[in-house]
Amino acid sequence: MLGFAITHKRPSVTPLPIHLPYPDLHSNDTKSLLEHYFARPLYHFIHHGSIRSFDDVVYKEYYTIFRIATYNAKHDGHNNYFTENTSMNPMHVILRTGSEPHFTRLHHVRPSAGDRFYLRALLQFKPARSYNDLLTVNGVLYDNFQTATMAHGMFQTTDSESNYALSEAISALYTPPQLRILFIHLLVNDCIESPIATWNEFLANFSFDFTIQHRDDPEYALNKTLQHLSSMLEEYGKTLLDFGLQEPTCLSTEVEHELRHWRPLAAVLQARASHAIELLNTEQLEIYHHVMSSVVNNEQLLLFIDGKAGCSKTFLVNVICDTIRAQNGIVLPTATSAFAAQLYPGGRTTHSMFKV
């Protein structure tokens, strides 16, 4: 009998810092991972059977392929061991093996962080050995990273910067609440020229958690998303209307409960009401149209319906309830006794409904 075990190593993750040049007092003994990236070895290496140049490796990829360790002379000349290109305390650069799954992620930087935001964008696609390399485009040395990104054709508008930041956050698996916080941060710092366009583009991401919770009611999920955004903007003394966005519908708990309960059944209620209307007699139909006219025109109506037992008063009331609920309206049918209240879907006793 043969026995064997299969083990899977948990992949490790290296967070990569994004920082502007340190002051001259910064010690070489405490280089950051970014500075070690700038000091990567020269020449070539073999990766997955292909010859690669160290000059062509971008920041994030570098630490996916290599790890750094304290220099040890006994490893000089060994396969997969390289030495940093610096005269000050060089480190050993070691090619990772396939048995060690590894990932890297760049620290997130918001557009309001200024040049750090643009530095991060450059590091994602441009190999460099210094900050000046990143600042140089087609032989021209620019004064800051923002103008360098512009020279590359990136971020021609403010919206492209904010959309880039949001897309980056989504790819980094930010949660919907975190995305909404980032969106508010971008809004209040004037980082978005067209809030409506950005809102429409990322709406599904902003509201994903509420959509999952309320699959049967997308309007309710949208309103919850707007409520969260509105509450955060209040801290800055602003409203969604200040940015051309719609305000949430402020609903009481009881109203939300009614809408959430009946809205998913709208199609069923409408079909049932349409069938029932065909069964109404002339007098019942007159009462039905009178009530519905008041509802449609938002008019007050006090109406008393009387009749002998068995003349379908309950049937008529239920037709009215089904029609209004199918149109996303709210009906509160009540009766003086619990037995009578059970004759109406969603019915309650008068004293429990109105707390009398």
Secondary structure, DSSP 8 states (H G I E B T S, - for coil): -----------EEEEE-------TT--GGG--HHHHHHT---SEEEETTEEEEGGG--HHHHHHHEEEEE--GGGTT-TTEEE-S-SSS-EEEEE--TTS-EEEEE----GGGTHHHHHHHHHTT---SSHHHHHEETTEE-SSHHHHHHHTT--SSHHHHHHHHHHHHHHTT--HHHHHHHHHHHHHTT--S-HHHHHHHHHHHHTHHHHHHTTT-HHHHHHHHHHHHHHHHHTTT--GGGGT--------HHHHHHHHHHGGGHHHHHHHHHHHHTT--HHHHHHHHHHHHHHHTT----------TTSSHHHHHHHHHHHHHHTT-----EESSHHHHTTSTT-EEHHHHHT-
